[in-house]
Amino acid sequence: MKKALLALLTLTILYSCGEAFKPKKVDTREVPINAEERARKNVNEGRGTSLGDLVTGGIRGRTTYEFSTSNPMWRASLEILDFMPLSTVDYSGGLIITDWYSDSNPNESIKITVRFLDNEIRSENIKVIVHKKICETNNNCVVNALQENKISEELQSTIIRKAALLKKESEEKK
């Protein structure tokens, strides 16, 4: 009895899914004959992806796919900030956040946030925010985000310059 009920339930589920698996009718005049063109059309319409897009950073929708080791902005930022302990590093979200860092004065420390807005090496595609914490005692600290300050401007320009050098080096290797 159990086996019959299980078989009936399985057949019912498979039959109800049958409509979803039927091939859709396609107008052959709108489908490219060349396989590469057909694959490119599918990728552009969001129906698939290709390894070429993933490796070369091709655009699909509004997202670019690029491995972190091949992204010069990302590599430059990590190299510039390598002296600071990192708290959060999220390549897919385009975010690097350092931990609080104090060099000589234990009552003052900074925390840096780097946001990537695009992979193209341009100053408007990266945002550097520096937070400064000043503590009079262990429990009495004031944290401020330093807007448009010299540290963030210097970091941003250094990252852009380093990224440009890394990109030039990788192009010369090719």
C-alpha positions, 0 to 999 in steps of 0.5 A: 500500500505504501509503495503504491501511494508513493508511486502515485505521489511521484507520478503526480509530481512528475506530471505536474512538472511536465509543462515546465520541461516542455521545449518552448517554440522559438522563431528560428529567424531570431536565433543566430546560426553561429554557436558563438553568436547564439551563446553571446545572445544568451549571455546578454539576455541573462540566460547563461554565462561564459568563462570568457566573461568571468575571466575578462571581466565582461559585463552582464547586467550591471555587474562585472565579473573579475577575479580579485587577483586580476583587478588592479584597484583591488590589488593596489588597495591591499598592497597600500593598506598591508601595514594595517590589520584588516577587519572586513574584506569583501571582494564581491561587495567591493569593500575593505575595512581596516581595524583600528590602528594606532602608530605612536599615540595610544589615545588616537587611532584611525580606521579606513574604509575603502569602497569600490564603485567600479573596476575602472581605474579612475578617482571617482570609482573609489571612495576612501573614508577615514575614521578617527577615534580619540580616547581620553580614557578607555571608556570615553572615546569620540569617533568622527568620520574625517570628510575630505581630509588629507589622509583619505585624499593621499590614500585615494591618489596612491591607490589609483597610481599603484593600480595604474602601475599594476595594470601597465605591468600586467599589459606588458606581460601579455 
